[in-house]
Amino acid sequence: MPSHSALMNVMLRASEKAARSLIRDFNEVENLQVSMKGPGDFVSAADRRAEEIIFTELKKARPDYAFLMEESGAIEGNGADAEYRWLIDPLDGTTNFLHGLPHWAISIGLEHKGEVIAGLIHDPVKDEIFHAEKGSGAFMRRRRLRVSGRQDLMLATIATGAPRRSAESRTQFMKEYSAMIAVAPGLRRFGAAALDLAYVAAGRYEGFWERNLKPWDVAAGAIIVKESGGYIGDLDSSAANPVETGNVIAANDRLFEPMAKILKAA
């Protein structure tokens, strides 16, 4: 049974402390003070509290690392350690959270010179923590993760996310959805991209695609998928970095290319 590295212990401590705060708020979700931050995109008091907890814990352990956070934006690092950057979504699945739906997560990624080298996705409700470091494999708690071995799209479970921000993106999504459901009828849409990626890594889903995500939505899940033997890429260009573009496709090694071909043709 592998032990956690010093880095992963730092990430675990931060996520577990934030999880306790989020669980308390989730149990009193009707009392949250909610404000609108954009079309269909909500921020809660719980979201902001969790981000502050994570920031404080990570800053204490790695004071010179940079940050990119959903609520607070970018914070520059210092010295040589400024090459490291935390990418934090304190509450992925905010809409689920605010409606009392128990499907949301904390996502913490760490990149070095633009490459994600560690990631953690924590589901406090189910008490599941998915994590990975570059070259060390992916785990749920201490159990090794492997992507599904399923090879037939007709038997696959594929997750996706529906865009909300423009008519053009919704039209493109419906084209992709129609093309995919014709060959893979087991489609799911649960509203938490970080958990969708974690579930690909755990073999619960065979694949996932979504457009217009943010770096903090993707970073942790990207390395967890890779370290579990899966593939992750950009929907439009094999040369692009999906963490940067936000147009993500992830799947097991057998279904990545068939999925990519279907979606590109849509």
C-alpha positions as CSV (number, residue, x, y, z in Angstrom):
1,M,0.0,0.0,0.0
2,P,1.7,3.2,-1.2
3,S,2.3,6.1,1.2
4,H,1.4,9.6,0.2
5,S,4.2,12.0,-0.8
6,A,4.8,15.2,1.2
7,L,3.2,17.2,-1.7
8,M,0.1,15.0,-1.7
9,N,-0.2,15.2,2.1
10,V,-0.3,19.0,1.7
11,M,-3.1,18.7,-0.9
12,L,-5.0,16.2,1.2
13,R,-4.9,18.4,4.3
14,A,-6.2,21.4,2.4
15,S,-9.0,19.5,0.7
16,E,-10.1,17.7,3.9
17,K,-10.3,21.0,5.8
18,A,-12.3,22.6,3.1
19,A,-14.5,19.5,2.9
20,R,-15.6,19.9,6.5
21,S,-16.7,23.4,5.8
22,L,-18.5,22.5,2.7
23,I,-20.4,19.6,4.3
24,R,-21.6,21.9,7.1
25,D,-22.9,24.4,4.5
26,F,-24.4,21.6,2.4
27,N,-26.4,20.5,5.3
28,E,-27.8,24.0,5.7
29,V,-27.9,24.8,2.0
30,E,-31.2,26.8,2.3
31,N,-29.5,29.4,4.5
32,L,-26.7,30.2,2.1
33,Q,-26.3,33.7,0.9
34,V,-26.1,33.4,-2.9
35,S,-25.1,36.0,-5.5
36,M,-25.2,35.9,-9.3
37,K,-21.8,36.1,-11.0
38,G,-22.9,35.4,-14.6
39,P,-25.5,33.7,-16.8
40,G,-26.4,30.5,-15.1
41,D,-23.3,30.6,-12.9
42,F,-23.7,31.0,-9.2
43,V,-21.4,31.7,-6.4
44,S,-22.2,30.8,-2.8
45,A,-20.8,31.8,0.5
46,A,-19.7,28.1,0.8
47,D,-17.7,28.4,-2.4
48,R,-15.8,31.4,-1.2
49,R,-15.2,30.0,2.3
50,A,-13.8,26.8,0.9
51,E,-11.5,28.6,-1.5
52,E,-10.1,30.7,1.3
53,I,-9.4,27.6,3.4
54,I,-7.6,25.9,0.6
55,F,-5.6,29.0,-0.3
56,T,-4.5,29.5,3.3
57,E,-3.4,25.9,3.8
58,L,-1.5,25.7,0.5
59,K,0.1,29.1,1.0
60,K,1.3,28.0,4.4
61,A,2.9,24.9,3.0
62,R,4.2,26.3,-0.2
63,P,4.4,30.1,0.3
64,D,6.0,31.0,-3.0
65,Y,3.8,29.0,-5.4
66,A,1.5,30.9,-7.8
67,F,-2.3,30.4,-7.8
68,L,-5.2,30.4,-10.3
69,M,-8.5,30.1,-8.5
70,E,-12.1,30.2,-9.7
71,E,-13.3,33.0,-7.3
72,S,-10.1,35.0,-6.6
73,G,-8.4,34.7,-9.9
74,A,-4.6,34.7,-10.4
75,I,-2.0,35.4,-7.7
76,E,1.7,35.5,-8.8
77,G,4.3,33.4,-7.1
78,N,7.8,34.4,-5.9
79,G,11.3,33.4,-7.0
80,A,12.1,30.0,-8.5
81,D,8.9,28.5,-7.0
82,A,6.8,30.9,-9.1
83,E,7.2,28.2,-11.8
84,Y,4.7,26.2,-9.8
85,R,1.0,27.1,-9.9
86,W,-2.0,25.8,-8.0
87,L,-5.2,25.5,-10.0
88,I,-8.2,25.4,-7.6
89,D,-11.9,24.9,-8.0
90,P,-13.2,24.9,-4.4
91,L,-16.6,23.7,-5.4
92,D,-17.1,22.1,-8.8
93,G,-20.8,21.5,-9.2
94,T,-22.0,24.6,-7.5
95,T,-25.5,24.4,-9.0
96,N,-25.9,20.8,-7.7
97,F,-24.7,22.0,-4.3
98,L,-27.2,24.8,-4.1
99,H,-30.1,22.5,-5.1
100,G,-29.1,19.9,-2.5
101,L,-27.9,17.4,-5.1
102,P,-25.1,15.4,-3.6
103,H,-22.8,15.5,-6.6
104,W,-20.0,18.1,-6.3
105,A,-16.3,18.1,-5.5
106,I,-13.2,20.0,-4.6
107,S,-10.5,20.1,-7.4
108,I,-6.9,21.0,-6.8
109,G,-4.3,20.7,-9.5
110,L,-0.6,21.7,-9.5
111,E,1.4,22.6,-12.6
112,H,5.1,23.2,-13.1
113,K,6.1,25.3,-16.1
114,G,2.6,24.8,-17.6
115,E,2.5,21.0,-17.2
116,V,0.2,19.5,-14.6
117,I,2.2,17.3,-12.2
118,A,-0.3,16.5,-9.5
119,G,-4.0,16.5,-9.0
120,L,-6.7,15.8,-6.4
121,I,-10.5,15.5,-6.7
122,H,-12.3,15.2,-3.4
123,D,-16.0,14.2,-3.2
124,P,-16.9,15.0,0.5
125,V,-20.4,13.5,0.3
126,K,-19.3,10.1,-0.8
127,D,-16.0,10.4,1.1
128,E,-14.0,9.6,-2.1
129,I,-10.6,11.2,-2.9
130,F,-9.1,10.6,-6.3
131,H,-5.5,11.7,-6.7
132,A,-2.4,11.3,-8.9
133,E,1.2,12.6,-9.3
134,K,3.1,12.5,-12.5
135,G,4.8,9.1,-13.0
136,S,3.3,7.6,-9.8
137,G,-0.1,6.3,-10.9
138,A,-3.6,7.3,-9.9
139,F,-5.4,6.3,-6.8
140,M,-8.7,6.6,-4.9
141,R,-7.5,6.9,-1.4
142,R,-4.9,4.1,-1.6
143,R,-6.5,1.9,-4.2
144,R,-4.9,2.0,-7.7
145,L,-7.1,3.3,-10.4
146,R,-7.4,1.9,-13.9
147,V,-9.6,3.0,-16.8
148,S,-12.3,0.7,-18.0
149,G,-11.4,-2.0,-20.5
150,R,-14.7,-1.8,-22.4
151,Q,-14.2,-1.6,-26.2
152,D,-17.7,-1.2,-27.6
153,L,-19.3,2.3,-27.6
154,M,-22.8,0.7,-27.6
155,L,-22.0,-0.7,-24.1
156,A,-20.1,2.3,-22.9
157,T,-21.2,5.0,-20.4
158,I,-20.2,8.4,-21.6
159,A,-20.5,11.6,-19.6
160,T,-20.8,15.1,-21.0
161,G,-21.7,18.7,-20.0
162,A,-24.1,21.1,-21.7
163,P,-22.9,24.6,-22.4
164,R,-25.0,27.6,-21.1
165,R,-23.2,30.7,-22.3
166,S,-24.1,31.1,-26.0
167,A,-26.6,29.9,-28.6
168,E,-23.7,28.9,-30.9
169,S,-22.1,26.6,-28.3
170,R,-25.4,25.0,-27.5
171,T,-26.0,24.3,-31.2
172,Q,-22.6,22.7,-31.5
173,F,-23.3,20.6,-28.3
174,M,-26.6,19.3,-29.7
175,K,-24.8,18.2,-32.9
176,E,-22.2,16.4,-30.9
177,Y,-24.8,14.9,-28.5
178,S,-26.9,13.6,-31.4
179,A,-23.9,12.0,-33.1
180,M,-22.7,10.4,-29.9
181,I,-26.0,9.0,-28.7
182,A,-26.6,7.3,-32.0
183,V,-23.6,5.0,-31.3
184,A,-23.3,5.3,-27.5
185,P,-26.8,5.4,-25.9
186,G,-25.4,5.3,-22.4
187,L,-24.9,9.1,-22.0
188,R,-24.9,10.9,-18.7
189,R,-24.9,14.5,-17.6
190,F,-24.4,15.1,-13.9
191,G,-23.0,18.7,-13.8
192,A,-19.5,18.3,-12.3
193,A,-16.7,18.0,-14.8
194,A,-14.0,17.2,-12.2
195,L,-16.0,14.2,-11.1
196,D,-16.7,13.2,-14.7
197,L,-12.9,13.0,-15.3
198,A,-12.3,11.2,-12.0
199,Y,-15.0,8.6,-13.0
200,V,-13.2,8.0,-16.3
201,A,-10.0,7.3,-14.4
202,A,-11.9,5.0,-12.0
203,G,-13.5,3.0,-14.9
204,R,-17.0,4.1,-14.0
205,Y,-17.3,5.9,-17.3
206,E,-15.6,5.0,-20.5
207,G,-15.4,8.5,-21.7
208,F,-16.3,12.2,-21.3
209,W,-16.4,15.3,-23.4
210,E,-17.2,19.0,-22.7
211,R,-16.4,22.4,-24.2
212,N,-15.7,25.8,-22.6
213,L,-14.3,24.5,-19.3
214,K,-11.8,26.5,-17.2
215,P,-8.3,25.4,-16.3
216,W,-9.3,24.7,-12.7
217,D,-12.1,22.4,-14.0
218,V,-9.7,20.3,-15.9
219,A,-6.2,20.3,-14.4
220,A,-6.6,17.8,-11.6
221,G,-8.7,15.4,-13.6
222,A,-6.3,15.5,-16.6
223,I,-3.4,14.0,-14.7
224,I,-5.7,11.5,-12.8
225,V,-7.0,10.3,-16.2
226,K,-3.5,10.0,-17.6
227,E,-2.0,8.2,-14.6
228,S,-4.9,5.7,-14.7
229,G,-4.0,4.7,-18.3
230,G,-6.5,6.9,-20.0
231,Y,-6.2,9.5,-22.7
232,I,-7.2,13.2,-22.5
233,G,-7.0,15.7,-25.3
234,D,-8.5,18.7,-27.0
235,L,-11.7,18.2,-29.0
236,D,-10.4,20.2,-32.0
237,S,-6.7,19.8,-32.2
238,S,-4.3,17.0,-31.0
239,A,-1.6,19.7,-30.6
240,A,-3.6,21.8,-28.2
241,N,-3.6,21.5,-24.4
242,P,-7.1,20.8,-23.1
243,V,-6.3,22.4,-19.7
244,E,-5.8,25.7,-21.6
245,T,-8.5,25.4,-24.3
246,G,-11.2,23.9,-22.1
247,N,-12.4,21.8,-25.0
248,V,-11.9,18.4,-23.4
249,I,-12.3,14.8,-24.5
250,A,-11.2,11.9,-22.2
251,A,-11.6,8.2,-22.5
252,N,-10.0,4.8,-22.0
253,D,-7.3,3.8,-24.4
254,R,-9.6,1.8,-26.6
255,L,-12.4,4.3,-27.1
256,F,-10.6,7.7,-27.2
257,E,-10.0,7.6,-31.0
258,P,-13.5,6.4,-31.9
259,M,-15.1,9.1,-29.7
260,A,-12.8,11.8,-31.1
261,K,-13.7,10.8,-34.7
262,I,-17.4,11.0,-34.0
263,L,-17.2,14.3,-32.2
264,K,-15.0,16.0,-34.8
265,A,-17.4,14.9,-37.6
266,A,-20.4,16.4,-35.8
